[in-house]
Amino acid sequence: MQHSYETNEALEGLAAVAGSPFTKADTIPAVLYHSAEVYALEMQQIFAKEWVCPGLSADIPNPGDFITFTIASQPIFVMRGKDGVIRTFSNVCLHRMMPLLEGAGSCSGKIVCPYHAWTYNTEGRVIGAGHMGGRDPVFDKKQFTLPELRTEIWQGWIYVTMNPHAPPVSSLLSGLLPVVERYQMEGYIPVVQQDHVWNTNWKLLNENFMEGYHLPVAHKATVGAWFPVGDTEFPVEVFDNFTYQTFVKDENAKYGRAHPSNTRIEGKWRYTSILPTIFPSHMYVLAPDHLWYLSLRPLGVSQVQLRFGVALAPEVHAALGDTREQWVTELVDFFDRVNEEDRVVVEGIFKGAQAPLASRGPLSWLEREIHDFARYLNRKLNPPQHSTVKAAAE
């Protein structure tokens, strides 16, 4: 693919960042955050090929339950079938290309197109299509089935890809399993799922999540008050498909410490949170008492739709009893404030990145994951240089 001079220069800058040792690394070139050409390349080389996460399998516990999402420009819905299997389909009617479902909910075993009432079962097959007589050959509804996308469940998360050749999620995330499995997050119970649109580039939101450097400053009124920066830890190994950090919550933290009845987690892990980012766009905070997550859908260079969700450890959910609704309301209000603090920051950085005098800065030791992300981006956007850059970085 031929690129403009500006894009080539930016990709060369990305390769230089990815190839440098972390101790000497700077941020990636600013143009990567606001170039339409780079965005098109990301859609082609990343989002059309990688695994993305629409949510938790526990979001759709019953047959007919569904959530909707988008991969690149492809609308999809994820549904639990009558057989209990979770499948993903194109969310576009086979008749006149009308979107079939919106948001999340339950379809009671059948999907009815809101345009001409073509009807599908939970396995994506057409089971009803009125007024289709007079065709030659005779219309046969059994010949019509919605395109199905590869779907895998890993530790309770739903992952979907349009790439028939993508390696299994379990192999891509094998190095993360020993870190997270002690929490048994597949048993956490969802209590909140929201979709928002922010006016920023998706990569800036990724990078903001990946570093705790900003927490005592941008979040001093919320989570920053509980965050001992010096206790942040990173794995020695750098992984191709994910990155993570851990930090502890002190005894004053309202959230992030194990419930007394939690017998699964021992030692320091009872007050330790893990923050994985699954490339390209799924990130979560996994704590002993809850998890919250973001899953991103770029809407263009300057907008990103983020799915925000919260789930509670089962013992926390059970112990709340009659106070659960009020507790969840307070939790959501707290995270709404946290997210608003982040929105102001990442929308501000996007404006700053477009300034003529914007310059790249050196990375702090607390921003190790941003360098990991740069290496991932380079592998995907500069594939011919993969082996050269990897060798230089190691």
C-alpha positions in Angstrom: 0.0 0.0 0.0 1.3 3.4 -1.0 1.3 6.0 1.8 1.7 9.8 1.8 5.0 11.3 2.8 3.5 12.4 6.2 2.2 8.9 6.9 5.5 7.2 5.9 7.3 9.6 8.2 4.9 8.9 11.1 5.3 5.1 10.6 9.0 5.5 10.5 8.8 7.4 13.8 6.6 4.6 15.2 9.2 2.0 14.2 11.9 4.0 15.9 10.0 4.2 19.1 9.2 0.4 19.0 12.8 -0.4 18.3 14.3 1.7 21.1 14.9 0.3 24.6 12.2 1.4 26.9 14.6 3.4 29.0 15.2 5.6 26.0 11.7 5.6 24.5 9.5 8.6 23.7 5.9 8.9 22.8 4.8 8.0 19.3 4.5 10.7 16.6 1.4 13.0 17.2 0.2 12.6 13.6 -0.7 9.0 14.3 -3.5 10.2 16.5 -5.2 12.4 13.8 -4.3 11.1 10.4 -7.2 9.7 8.3 -4.8 7.6 6.3 -3.4 6.0 9.5 -6.9 5.4 10.7 -7.8 3.6 7.5 -4.7 1.5 7.9 -5.7 0.6 11.5 -9.1 -0.5 10.4 -7.6 -2.8 7.7 -4.6 -4.2 9.6 -5.9 -4.2 13.1 -9.7 -4.2 13.7 -10.6 -6.3 10.6 -8.1 -9.0 11.8 -7.9 -9.0 15.5 -10.1 -10.2 18.4 -12.4 -7.6 20.0 -14.5 -7.9 23.1 -18.2 -7.0 23.1 -18.6 -7.9 26.8 -19.0 -10.7 29.3 -20.7 -14.0 28.7 -22.6 -13.3 31.9 -24.2 -10.3 30.1 -26.3 -12.8 28.1 -27.1 -15.6 30.6 -30.3 -16.9 29.0 -31.3 -18.1 25.5 -32.2 -15.2 23.3 -30.2 -12.7 25.3 -28.0 -10.5 23.1 -25.6 -7.6 23.0 -24.7 -5.6 19.9 -21.3 -4.3 18.9 -19.2 -3.2 15.8 -16.0 -4.6 14.4 -14.5 -2.0 12.1 -17.5 -1.0 10.0 -19.4 -4.3 10.5 -22.3 -4.3 12.9 -22.7 -7.5 14.9 -24.8 -9.1 17.6 -23.8 -11.7 20.1 -26.5 -14.1 21.2 -26.9 -17.1 23.4 -28.8 -19.8 21.5 -31.4 -22.2 22.8 -28.6 -24.7 23.1 -26.7 -22.4 25.4 -24.0 -21.7 22.9 -22.9 -18.1 22.4 -22.7 -17.1 18.7 -22.0 -13.9 16.8 -23.7 -12.8 13.6 -23.8 -10.0 11.2 -26.4 -7.5 12.4 -27.7 -6.8 8.9 -30.8 -8.3 7.5 -30.3 -10.5 4.4 -33.2 -8.9 2.6 -32.6 -5.1 2.4 -29.6 -4.6 4.8 -31.6 -3.2 7.7 -29.9 -3.5 11.1 -31.7 -6.1 13.0 -31.0 -5.4 16.7 -30.1 -2.4 18.8 -28.5 -2.2 22.2 -28.9 -5.2 24.5 -31.8 -7.3 25.6 -33.7 -10.5 24.8 -35.5 -11.5 21.7 -37.5 -14.4 23.2 -36.0 -16.9 20.7 -36.5 -15.1 17.4 -35.2 -12.0 15.7 -37.6 -9.9 13.7 -36.3 -7.3 11.3 -38.0 -4.0 12.0 -38.3 -3.2 8.2 -40.1 -6.1 6.5 -40.3 -8.6 9.4 -37.9 -11.2 8.0 -37.5 -13.5 11.1 -34.4 -15.4 12.3 -33.9 -18.0 15.0 -31.1 -17.7 17.6 -28.8 -19.7 15.2 -29.2 -17.0 12.5 -31.4 -19.0 10.1 -34.3 -17.4 8.4 -37.6 -18.9 9.7 -40.0 -16.4 8.3 -40.2 -14.2 5.3 -43.7 -13.1 4.1 -44.8 -12.1 0.6 -41.9 -13.7 -1.2 -44.1 -15.7 -3.7 -43.8 -15.4 -7.4 -40.0 -15.7 -7.6 -38.3 -18.0 -10.1 -36.9 -20.3 -8.7 -39.2 -20.6 -5.8 -38.0 -18.7 -2.7 -36.6 -21.1 -0.1 -36.1 -19.5 3.3 -33.9 -22.4 4.4 -31.2 -21.2 2.0 -30.7 -18.0 4.0 -28.5 -17.8 7.1 -26.8 -14.8 8.7 -23.0 -14.7 8.3 -21.5 -16.1 11.5 -18.3 -14.7 13.0 -15.7 -16.6 15.0 -16.5 -16.4 18.8 -14.5 -17.6 21.7 -15.1 -17.4 25.5 -12.0 -16.9 27.6 -12.2 -16.5 31.4 -15.8 -15.2 31.0 -15.0 -12.7 28.3 -16.5 -12.9 24.8 -14.1 -12.4 22.0 -15.1 -12.0 18.3 -13.1 -11.7 15.1 -13.7 -11.5 11.4 -10.4 -13.2 10.7 -10.8 -16.9 10.0 -7.1 -17.4 10.5 -6.6 -15.6 13.8 -4.9 -17.8 16.4 -7.2 -18.9 19.3 -7.6 -16.4 22.1 -6.4 -19.0 24.6 -3.1 -19.2 22.9 -2.7 -15.5 22.5 -3.4 -14.9 26.2 -1.7 -18.0 27.6 0.8 -15.8 29.4 -1.9 -13.9 31.2 -3.9 -16.9 32.5 -1.6 -17.6 35.5 -1.9 -14.0 36.6 -5.7 -13.6 36.5 -7.1 -17.1 37.1 -6.8 -16.9 40.9 -9.6 -14.3 40.8 -12.1 -16.6 39.0 -13.5 -13.6 37.2 -15.7 -15.8 35.0 -18.0 -16.0 38.1 -18.3 -12.2 38.6 -21.8 -10.9 38.2 -22.4 -7.9 35.8 -24.3 -5.0 37.3 -23.6 -2.2 34.8 -23.1 -1.8 31.1 -23.0 1.6 29.4 -22.0 3.0 26.0 -20.5 6.4 25.6 -18.9 8.4 22.7 -15.8 10.6 23.4 -14.2 13.1 21.1 -10.7 11.6 21.0 -8.6 9.1 19.1 -9.0 5.5 20.4 -5.2 5.1 21.0 -5.2 8.0 23.4 -7.8 6.3 25.5 -5.9 3.0 25.4 -2.7 4.8 26.6 -4.5 6.6 29.3 -5.7 3.4 30.8 -2.3 1.8 30.6 -0.5 4.2 32.9 -1.0 5.1 36.5 1.2 8.1 36.3 -1.8 10.4 36.0 -3.9 8.9 38.8 -2.7 11.0 41.7 -3.1 14.1 39.6 -6.1 13.7 37.2 -7.9 11.5 39.7 -6.9 13.1 42.9 -10.6 13.5 43.9 -11.4 9.8 43.2 -9.2 6.7 42.7 -5.9 8.7 42.9 -6.3 9.0 46.7 -5.9 5.3 47.1 -3.1 4.7 44.7 0.5 4.3 46.0 2.3 5.0 42.8 5.6 3.4 44.0 3.9 0.0 44.4 3.1 -0.3 40.7 4.7 -3.5 39.2 5.2 -4.7 35.6 6.0 -8.1 34.3 9.6 -8.6 33.3 8.5 -10.2 30.0 7.0 -8.2 27.2 4.1 -9.9 25.5 2.9 -9.5 21.9 -0.8 -9.6 22.4 -1.4 -8.0 25.8 0.3 -6.0 28.6 -0.5 -5.5 32.3 0.5 -4.0 35.5 -0.5 -4.6 39.1 -0.9 -2.2 42.0 -2.2 -2.5 45.6 -5.1 -0.7 47.3 -4.4 0.6 50.8 -6.7 0.0 53.8 -8.6 3.3 53.1 -9.8 2.1 49.7 -13.6 1.9 49.4 -13.2 -0.6 46.5 -10.5 -3.0 45.5 -10.0 -5.3 48.5 -11.2 -8.9 49.0 -14.5 -9.4 50.9 -13.9 -11.3 54.3 -15.9 -14.3 52.9 -13.6 -14.6 49.8 -11.6 -17.8 50.3 -10.3 -18.0 46.7 -7.6 -15.3 47.0 -4.7 -15.4 49.5 -1.9 -13.1 50.6 -1.1 -9.9 48.9 -3.5 -10.7 46.1 -6.4 -9.9 48.5 -5.6 -6.2 48.0 -4.0 -6.3 44.6 -5.6 -5.2 41.3 -4.5 -6.4 37.9 -4.8 -4.1 34.9 -4.6 -6.0 31.6 -4.9 -4.4 28.2 -5.8 -7.0 25.6 -4.6 -5.5 22.2 -6.0 -3.8 20.4 -8.9 -2.3 22.4 -10.0 -4.3 25.5 -8.9 -3.3 29.0 -10.0 -4.0 32.5 -9.3 -3.6 36.2 -9.6 -6.9 37.9 -9.8 -6.5 41.7 -10.7 -9.1 44.4 -14.1 -7.5 44.9 -15.1 -6.2 41.4 -14.0 -5.6 37.9 -14.6 -2.8 35.5 -13.8 -2.7 31.9 -13.6 -0.6 28.7 -13.9 -2.0 25.2 -13.4 0.5 22.4 -14.9 0.9 18.9 -13.3 3.7 16.9 -15.8 5.8 15.0 -13.2 7.7 13.1 -10.0 9.6 13.7 -11.6 11.9 16.3 -14.3 9.8 18.0 -14.4 6.5 19.9 -17.3 4.6 21.3 -16.4 3.0 24.6 -18.3 0.3 26.3 -18.0 0.5 30.1 -19.1 -2.3 32.4 -18.9 -3.3 36.0 -19.2 -6.8 37.6 -19.1 -7.8 41.2 -17.4 -10.8 42.8 -20.1 -13.3 43.7 -19.6 -13.0 47.5 -19.8 -9.2 47.3 -23.0 -9.4 45.2 -24.5 -11.9 47.7 -23.5 -10.0 50.8 -25.1 -6.7 49.7 -28.6 -8.3 49.9 -31.3 -5.6 50.1 -28.7 -2.8 49.9 -27.4 -3.9 46.5 -29.3 -1.4 44.4 -28.2 1.5 46.5 -24.6 0.3 46.6 -24.5 -0.2 42.8 -25.9 3.3 42.3 -23.2 4.7 44.5 -20.6 2.6 42.6 -21.8 3.8 39.2 -21.8 7.4 40.4 -18.2 7.0 41.5 -17.1 5.5 38.2 -19.0 8.1 36.3 -16.8 10.7 38.0 -13.7 8.7 37.3 -14.7 8.4 33.6 -15.4 12.1 33.4 -12.0 12.9 34.7 -10.5 10.6 32.0 -12.7 12.1 29.3 -11.4 15.6 30.0 -7.8 14.4 29.8 -8.0 12.3 26.6 -10.1 14.8 24.7 -7.6 17.5 25.8 -4.6 15.4 24.6 -6.3 14.9 21.2 -6.6 18.7 20.8 -3.0 19.1 21.9 -1.7 16.4 19.5 -3.0 18.5 16.5 -1.0 21.6 17.6 1.8 22.7 15.2 4.3 22.8 18.0 3.2 19.6 19.7 6.3 17.5 20.6 7.1 14.0 21.7 8.1 13.5 25.3 10.1 10.9 27.2 8.2 8.1 28.9 8.2 7.6 32.6 8.9 4.2 34.2 5.1 4.2 35.0 4.3 4.3 31.3 6.0 1.0 30.4 2.8 -0.3 28.8 2.6 2.6 26.4 5.9 1.3 25.0 4.4 -2.2 24.8 1.5 -0.8 22.9 3.8 1.1 20.5 5.5 -2.2 19.7 2.2 -3.8 19.0 1.1 -1.0 16.7 4.4 -1.2 14.9 4.0 -4.9 14.2 0.6 -4.4 12.8 1.1 -1.2 10.8 4.7 -1.9 9.7 4.6 -5.6 9.2 7.6 -5.9 6.8 9.8 -4.4 9.6 8.6 -6.8 12.3 11.6 -9.0 12.6 14.1 -6.1 12.3 12.3 -4.0 15.0 11.8 -6.9 17.3 15.5 -7.8 17.1 16.5 -4.1 17.8 14.2 -3.9 20.8 15.6 -7.0 22.5 
